[in-house]
């Protein structure tokens, strides 16, 4: 069993996860900002959001609390619980997923469940969480969550009387004591549960298929906040993210202060940019249907390459709206920004330095960085600023390859995994690294693959590299994307994003999870203050290198 693609996904912050997965997915940066609150206040607000069944808002408050202290296990558990509920709601609203369900029989849904159990048992990094009975019970819990959500009831039991649903929920509670010892027994128990629903006078025609896939979802989504059962739509988004290519109009959506859908980002050379749409423009209607939420609107903006979509928008400060027709096409997310040149004053005159900003890591990143370095070397740069601020990670292999560009030898990162391919140290294999003095800019949102790069450069280039900014996020794991593309999902494949490895720093073999990378020079402010401190650090490195010559 091997993971076909390895990636670091976004940080615990759910909006970063969505941003990485797909253009057009709801980018929570556009939602009302959370004010600075004490830990107890954040937890209380999260609990209030849970009572309102506002899972997205609850996730944001729990995330904010975790950013203050990564080691709050109760908060982590609550965060994951809310994530499960949020994913549940979105499955019920996912048009592509519902179409895929309509093509499956109950036995085929159970076959998918069986495939999931095989993959999770073989690939997940923590074997203590993957015994068959634990995975089965997490499926039971997922179904209990389902029956608490009105959107699930409306989708699969729209004709059921509330009393009938309530009676079956009590039956379902009894399943929490059932034990299974094999995948065969797990399937038999799911079938028995469907029969119990039929005996409870529930119409199981649609429910029977959904139950099998909800058990599959529970077996994945309960493992950790990064492992996820990927519906066909999400699976396609992950594949596109690794390539930095999406079929879209090229926008990220969020919620305005009055909770209207608005554009929070427009991608370069996209249909949206060419049509003159702007950041903070309100999206009123899509194909003449009201834009009710960023998530639903993002779904409507998706479509095939070349297909058309009609969008009614209202620009900031305008009372009237306009309608634009846009043709969806592949939109490319830039992983590496255009390199910049700066002239820094030193005691020995002005020196040209370069700056490379990496937004995230995808398949093309290492080639993009090589091209940026070639431009800077042609311009005669003597030092480099590498900006990893806000970089949530991405493709693991790309992160390792970028680190290699600056290292002579040594271990880039240690990886521990049940899969032999990833249970090893990842070492430098390239030659002729770039050896100019460097400053790496990081912040609290620098995560995953970006932390691997920063950590390797810090430990192997002491004296020629400084890390400047804030302690990084602290996500020390690899997620593999394993396709579920055999029958019955061969026509609409889905997949599993699953944690397959834990990562450790190359020198002291310290886990990145919960620790991150500590800067050599800490700058608590953000933005220009970090850049300015990085420039000053680079000047000092240049002076030191000149004195050594």
Secondary structure, 3 states (H helix, E strand, C coil): CCCCEEEECCCCCHHHHHHHHCCCCECHHHCCCCCCCCHHHHHHHHHHHHHCCCHHHHHHHHHHHHHHCCCCHHHHHHHHHHHHHHHHHHHHHCHHHHHHHHCCCHHHHHHHHHHHHHHHHHHCCCHHHCCHHHHHHHHHHHHHHHCCCHHHHHHHCCCCCHHHHHHHHHHHHHHHHCCCCCHHHHHHHHHHHHHHHHHCCCCHHHHHHHHHHHHHHHHHHCCCCCCEEECHHHHHHHHHHHHCEEEECCEEEEECCCCCEEEEEECCCCHHHHCCCCCCCEEEEECCEECCCHHHHHHHHCCCCCCEEEEEEECCCCCCCEEEEEECEEEECCCECCCEEEEEEECCEEEEEEEEEECCECCCHHHHHHHHHHHHHHCCCCEEEEECCCCCCEEHHHHHHHHHCCCCCCEEEEEECCCHHHCCEEECCCCCCCCCEEEEEECCCCCCHHHHHHHHHHHHCECCEEEEECCCCCCCEEEEEEEECCCCCCCCCEEEEEEEEEEECCCCCCECCCCCCCCCEECCCCCHHHHHHHHHHHHHHHHHHHHHC
